[in-house]
Amino acid sequence: VTESEAVGDERIGHCQDWAATNINDYIRQYGGPPRAVIFFGHARRGREVWFTMQDLLYQYQIPVVYLHGNGHEFYVDNPIVEWPRFTEVQVDQGANARPVKVTVRGTTQQALNRPFVREDINQHIFGGLVKLDRRGGLYPDANINPKDDADGLRRWE
């Protein structure tokens, strides 16, 4: 059973309001934007919520990672030239790969003294604060053909 368009619009509106309210409340409470934002989206409707957040967060130029599974093939991109600290990550289809692991650097002195290190091509670091680990990438029997790009990132055809 699928939801009606009106119910979907109402749900997306609630999501947009919730996200914007929480960012604005954070800014008021702490006197500035968060160190980074990780935004998890899903399918076409998730992008609608993201666009609201993009308009709000762009002005701060903080690291933002937008994770989604719209196309089911892994890629990392910086699609907004004017916002180099914004990164879009599309994850692999669930049947083809493990869930990604996202780690956010803490604020203690101990955490700050231990920078994130990229240990292999399946790991990506964003703004020094967020580490994404594909945990080995695709399953061995995944039905996709990998190709290494010149930049060492693995793209999927």
ChimeraX commands (.cxc) that place a marker at each C-alpha (Angstrom):
marker #1 position 0.00,0.00,0.00 radius 0.5
marker #1 position 1.42,3.36,-0.96 radius 0.5
marker #1 position 0.59,6.65,0.70 radius 0.5
marker #1 position -1.46,9.25,-1.12 radius 0.5
marker #1 position 0.34,12.26,-2.54 radius 0.5
marker #1 position -1.32,14.51,0.04 radius 0.5
marker #1 position -0.18,12.32,2.94 radius 0.5
marker #1 position 3.34,12.16,1.45 radius 0.5
marker #1 position 3.44,15.94,1.05 radius 0.5
marker #1 position 2.37,16.38,4.67 radius 0.5
marker #1 position 5.04,13.91,5.88 radius 0.5
marker #1 position 7.78,15.64,3.86 radius 0.5
marker #1 position 6.63,19.01,5.20 radius 0.5
marker #1 position 6.93,17.71,8.76 radius 0.5
marker #1 position 10.44,16.41,7.99 radius 0.5
marker #1 position 11.49,19.75,6.49 radius 0.5
marker #1 position 10.11,21.66,9.48 radius 0.5
marker #1 position 11.77,19.28,11.98 radius 0.5
marker #1 position 15.19,19.53,10.29 radius 0.5
marker #1 position 15.12,23.32,9.94 radius 0.5
marker #1 position 13.86,23.77,13.52 radius 0.5
marker #1 position 16.65,21.62,14.94 radius 0.5
marker #1 position 19.40,23.42,13.00 radius 0.5
marker #1 position 18.02,26.84,13.98 radius 0.5
marker #1 position 17.61,25.77,17.63 radius 0.5
marker #1 position 21.23,24.56,17.65 radius 0.5
marker #1 position 22.47,27.87,16.23 radius 0.5
marker #1 position 20.49,29.85,18.83 radius 0.5
marker #1 position 21.62,27.64,21.73 radius 0.5
marker #1 position 25.32,27.42,20.84 radius 0.5
marker #1 position 25.82,30.72,19.03 radius 0.5
marker #1 position 26.76,29.22,15.69 radius 0.5
marker #1 position 26.28,26.28,13.36 radius 0.5
marker #1 position 27.22,22.70,14.21 radius 0.5
marker #1 position 30.76,21.49,13.36 radius 0.5
marker #1 position 29.32,19.30,10.59 radius 0.5
marker #1 position 26.04,17.81,9.42 radius 0.5
marker #1 position 25.40,14.29,8.18 radius 0.5
marker #1 position 22.12,14.08,6.32 radius 0.5
marker #1 position 20.62,10.69,5.46 radius 0.5
marker #1 position 18.12,10.79,2.62 radius 0.5
marker #1 position 16.17,8.17,0.74 radius 0.5
marker #1 position 14.75,8.22,-2.75 radius 0.5
marker #1 position 13.15,11.17,-4.49 radius 0.5
marker #1 position 11.18,12.50,-1.52 radius 0.5
marker #1 position 14.27,12.57,0.71 radius 0.5
marker #1 position 15.90,14.97,-1.74 radius 0.5
marker #1 position 13.04,17.41,-1.16 radius 0.5
marker #1 position 13.94,17.56,2.54 radius 0.5
marker #1 position 17.62,17.93,1.66 radius 0.5
marker #1 position 16.99,20.95,-0.60 radius 0.5
marker #1 position 15.44,22.77,2.37 radius 0.5
marker #1 position 18.52,21.99,4.47 radius 0.5
marker #1 position 20.87,22.97,1.65 radius 0.5
marker #1 position 19.40,26.46,1.53 radius 0.5
marker #1 position 19.80,26.80,5.31 radius 0.5
marker #1 position 23.31,25.32,5.65 radius 0.5
marker #1 position 25.02,26.77,2.57 radius 0.5
marker #1 position 25.62,30.12,4.27 radius 0.5
marker #1 position 27.78,28.50,6.97 radius 0.5
marker #1 position 30.11,26.55,4.64 radius 0.5
marker #1 position 30.46,23.77,7.21 radius 0.5
marker #1 position 31.24,20.18,6.24 radius 0.5
marker #1 position 28.02,18.48,5.15 radius 0.5
marker #1 position 27.74,14.89,4.01 radius 0.5
marker #1 position 24.52,13.93,2.24 radius 0.5
marker #1 position 24.17,10.13,2.17 radius 0.5
marker #1 position 21.52,8.46,0.05 radius 0.5
marker #1 position 20.86,5.32,-1.95 radius 0.5
marker #1 position 18.94,6.72,-4.90 radius 0.5
marker #1 position 20.98,5.02,-7.63 radius 0.5
marker #1 position 22.24,1.99,-5.67 radius 0.5
marker #1 position 25.84,2.40,-6.91 radius 0.5
marker #1 position 28.56,3.92,-4.74 radius 0.5
marker #1 position 30.05,7.29,-5.56 radius 0.5
marker #1 position 31.47,10.31,-3.76 radius 0.5
marker #1 position 31.04,13.72,-5.36 radius 0.5
marker #1 position 31.35,17.43,-4.56 radius 0.5
marker #1 position 28.62,18.72,-6.87 radius 0.5
marker #1 position 28.41,22.31,-5.57 radius 0.5
marker #1 position 31.47,24.26,-6.71 radius 0.5
marker #1 position 30.68,27.19,-4.40 radius 0.5
marker #1 position 30.49,24.80,-1.42 radius 0.5
marker #1 position 33.60,22.60,-1.48 radius 0.5
marker #1 position 32.87,21.18,1.98 radius 0.5
marker #1 position 29.58,19.68,0.78 radius 0.5
marker #1 position 29.87,16.04,-0.26 radius 0.5
marker #1 position 27.23,13.79,-1.76 radius 0.5
marker #1 position 27.65,10.07,-1.15 radius 0.5
marker #1 position 25.48,7.51,-2.88 radius 0.5
marker #1 position 25.71,4.09,-1.24 radius 0.5
marker #1 position 25.63,0.66,-2.87 radius 0.5
marker #1 position 22.42,-1.29,-3.12 radius 0.5
marker #1 position 21.86,-3.18,0.12 radius 0.5
marker #1 position 21.84,-6.58,-1.56 radius 0.5
marker #1 position 25.30,-5.88,-3.01 radius 0.5
marker #1 position 27.20,-4.49,-0.02 radius 0.5
marker #1 position 27.33,-4.15,3.73 radius 0.5
marker #1 position 25.89,-1.01,5.34 radius 0.5
marker #1 position 28.38,1.83,5.52 radius 0.5
marker #1 position 29.83,2.82,8.88 radius 0.5
marker #1 position 29.88,6.53,9.72 radius 0.5
marker #1 position 32.11,7.84,12.52 radius 0.5
marker #1 position 32.08,11.42,13.81 radius 0.5
marker #1 position 35.17,12.73,15.57 radius 0.5
marker #1 position 34.56,13.63,19.18 radius 0.5
marker #1 position 35.35,16.94,20.84 radius 0.5
marker #1 position 37.53,15.72,23.72 radius 0.5
marker #1 position 41.23,16.52,23.62 radius 0.5
marker #1 position 41.95,12.82,23.20 radius 0.5
marker #1 position 39.73,12.65,20.12 radius 0.5
marker #1 position 41.15,15.84,18.66 radius 0.5
marker #1 position 44.71,14.50,19.06 radius 0.5
marker #1 position 43.91,11.43,16.95 radius 0.5
marker #1 position 43.16,12.53,13.38 radius 0.5
marker #1 position 41.19,10.27,11.10 radius 0.5
marker #1 position 43.38,8.28,8.71 radius 0.5
marker #1 position 42.22,6.80,5.43 radius 0.5
marker #1 position 43.30,3.17,5.75 radius 0.5
marker #1 position 42.18,1.94,2.32 radius 0.5
marker #1 position 40.16,2.94,-0.77 radius 0.5
marker #1 position 36.93,1.99,0.98 radius 0.5
marker #1 position 37.28,4.83,3.49 radius 0.5
marker #1 position 36.63,8.52,2.97 radius 0.5
marker #1 position 37.19,11.44,5.35 radius 0.5
marker #1 position 35.15,14.64,5.13 radius 0.5
marker #1 position 36.28,17.90,6.74 radius 0.5
marker #1 position 38.48,15.99,9.18 radius 0.5
marker #1 position 35.36,15.33,11.24 radius 0.5
marker #1 position 33.46,12.55,9.48 radius 0.5
marker #1 position 34.80,9.18,8.37 radius 0.5
marker #1 position 32.80,6.89,6.11 radius 0.5
marker #1 position 33.84,3.25,5.82 radius 0.5
marker #1 position 32.35,1.01,3.13 radius 0.5
marker #1 position 33.54,-1.96,5.19 radius 0.5
marker #1 position 35.09,-3.79,2.28 radius 0.5
marker #1 position 32.82,-2.45,-0.44 radius 0.5
marker #1 position 30.81,-4.84,-2.54 radius 0.5
marker #1 position 30.16,-8.46,-1.64 radius 0.5
marker #1 position 32.31,-10.81,-3.75 radius 0.5
marker #1 position 29.25,-12.06,-5.66 radius 0.5
marker #1 position 27.75,-8.59,-6.28 radius 0.5
marker #1 position 26.40,-8.17,-9.79 radius 0.5
marker #1 position 28.33,-4.98,-10.63 radius 0.5
marker #1 position 31.63,-4.34,-12.43 radius 0.5
marker #1 position 34.01,-2.03,-10.53 radius 0.5
marker #1 position 36.43,0.33,-12.25 radius 0.5
marker #1 position 39.15,2.34,-10.52 radius 0.5
marker #1 position 39.25,5.97,-11.62 radius 0.5
marker #1 position 42.48,7.91,-12.01 radius 0.5
marker #1 position 41.90,9.53,-8.59 radius 0.5
marker #1 position 41.96,6.12,-6.90 radius 0.5
marker #1 position 38.28,6.20,-6.03 radius 0.5
marker #1 position 36.26,3.25,-7.06 radius 0.5
marker #1 position 33.31,4.04,-9.33 radius 0.5
marker #1 position 30.70,1.59,-10.55 radius 0.5
marker #1 position 29.34,1.08,-14.04 radius 0.5
marker link #1:1,2 radius 0.2
marker link #1:2,3 radius 0.2
marker link #1:3,4 radius 0.2
marker link #1:4,5 radius 0.2
marker link #1:5,6 radius 0.2
marker link #1:6,7 radius 0.2
marker link #1:7,8 radius 0.2
marker link #1:8,9 radius 0.2
marker link #1:9,10 radius 0.2
marker link #1:10,11 radius 0.2
marker link #1:11,12 radius 0.2
marker link #1:12,13 radius 0.2
marker link #1:13,14 radius 0.2
marker link #1:14,15 radius 0.2
marker link #1:15,16 radius 0.2
marker link #1:16,17 radius 0.2
marker link #1:17,18 radius 0.2
marker link #1:18,19 radius 0.2
marker link #1:19,20 radius 0.2
marker link #1:20,21 radius 0.2
marker link #1:21,22 radius 0.2
marker link #1:22,23 radius 0.2
marker link #1:23,24 radius 0.2
marker link #1:24,25 radius 0.2
marker link #1:25,26 radius 0.2
marker link #1:26,27 radius 0.2
marker link #1:27,28 radius 0.2
marker link #1:28,29 radius 0.2
marker link #1:29,30 radius 0.2
marker link #1:30,31 radius 0.2
marker link #1:31,32 radius 0.2
marker link #1:32,33 radius 0.2
marker link #1:33,34 radius 0.2
marker link #1:34,35 radius 0.2
marker link #1:35,36 radius 0.2
marker link #1:36,37 radius 0.2
marker link #1:37,38 radius 0.2
marker link #1:38,39 radius 0.2
marker link #1:39,40 radius 0.2
marker link #1:40,41 radius 0.2
marker link #1:41,42 radius 0.2
marker link #1:42,43 radius 0.2
marker link #1:43,44 radius 0.2
marker link #1:44,45 radius 0.2
marker link #1:45,46 radius 0.2
marker link #1:46,47 radius 0.2
marker link #1:47,48 radius 0.2
marker link #1:48,49 radius 0.2
marker link #1:49,50 radius 0.2
marker link #1:50,51 radius 0.2
marker link #1:51,52 radius 0.2
marker link #1:52,53 radius 0.2
marker link #1:53,54 radius 0.2
marker link #1:54,55 radius 0.2
marker link #1:55,56 radius 0.2
marker link #1:56,57 radius 0.2
marker link #1:57,58 radius 0.2
marker link #1:58,59 radius 0.2
marker link #1:59,60 radius 0.2
marker link #1:60,61 radius 0.2
marker link #1:61,62 radius 0.2
marker link #1:62,63 radius 0.2
marker link #1:63,64 radius 0.2
marker link #1:64,65 radius 0.2
marker link #1:65,66 radius 0.2
marker link #1:66,67 radius 0.2
marker link #1:67,68 radius 0.2
marker link #1:68,69 radius 0.2
marker link #1:69,70 radius 0.2
marker link #1:70,71 radius 0.2
marker link #1:71,72 radius 0.2
marker link #1:72,73 radius 0.2
marker link #1:73,74 radius 0.2
marker link #1:74,75 radius 0.2
marker link #1:75,76 radius 0.2
marker link #1:76,77 radius 0.2
marker link #1:77,78 radius 0.2
marker link #1:78,79 radius 0.2
marker link #1:79,80 radius 0.2
marker link #1:80,81 radius 0.2
marker link #1:81,82 radius 0.2
marker link #1:82,83 radius 0.2
marker link #1:83,84 radius 0.2
marker link #1:84,85 radius 0.2
marker link #1:85,86 radius 0.2
marker link #1:86,87 radius 0.2
marker link #1:87,88 radius 0.2
marker link #1:88,89 radius 0.2
marker link #1:89,90 radius 0.2
marker link #1:90,91 radius 0.2
marker link #1:91,92 radius 0.2
marker link #1:92,93 radius 0.2
marker link #1:93,94 radius 0.2
marker link #1:94,95 radius 0.2
marker link #1:95,96 radius 0.2
marker link #1:96,97 radius 0.2
marker link #1:97,98 radius 0.2
marker link #1:98,99 radius 0.2
marker link #1:99,100 radius 0.2
marker link #1:100,101 radius 0.2
marker link #1:101,102 radius 0.2
marker link #1:102,103 radius 0.2
marker link #1:103,104 radius 0.2
marker link #1:104,105 radius 0.2
marker link #1:105,106 radius 0.2
marker link #1:106,107 radius 0.2
marker link #1:107,108 radius 0.2
marker link #1:108,109 radius 0.2
marker link #1:109,110 radius 0.2
marker link #1:110,111 radius 0.2
marker link #1:111,112 radius 0.2
marker link #1:112,113 radius 0.2
marker link #1:113,114 radius 0.2
marker link #1:114,115 radius 0.2
marker link #1:115,116 radius 0.2
marker link #1:116,117 radius 0.2
marker link #1:117,118 radius 0.2
marker link #1:118,119 radius 0.2
marker link #1:119,120 radius 0.2
marker link #1:120,121 radius 0.2
marker link #1:121,122 radius 0.2
marker link #1:122,123 radius 0.2
marker link #1:123,124 radius 0.2
marker link #1:124,125 radius 0.2
marker link #1:125,126 radius 0.2
marker link #1:126,127 radius 0.2
marker link #1:127,128 radius 0.2
marker link #1:128,129 radius 0.2
marker link #1:129,130 radius 0.2
marker link #1:130,131 radius 0.2
marker link #1:131,132 radius 0.2
marker link #1:132,133 radius 0.2
marker link #1:133,134 radius 0.2
marker link #1:134,135 radius 0.2
marker link #1:135,136 radius 0.2
marker link #1:136,137 radius 0.2
marker link #1:137,138 radius 0.2
marker link #1:138,139 radius 0.2
marker link #1:139,140 radius 0.2
marker link #1:140,141 radius 0.2
marker link #1:141,142 radius 0.2
marker link #1:142,143 radius 0.2
marker link #1:143,144 radius 0.2
marker link #1:144,145 radius 0.2
marker link #1:145,146 radius 0.2
marker link #1:146,147 radius 0.2
marker link #1:147,148 radius 0.2
marker link #1:148,149 radius 0.2
marker link #1:149,150 radius 0.2
marker link #1:150,151 radius 0.2
marker link #1:151,152 radius 0.2
marker link #1:152,153 radius 0.2
marker link #1:153,154 radius 0.2
marker link #1:154,155 radius 0.2
marker link #1:155,156 radius 0.2
marker link #1:156,157 radius 0.2
view
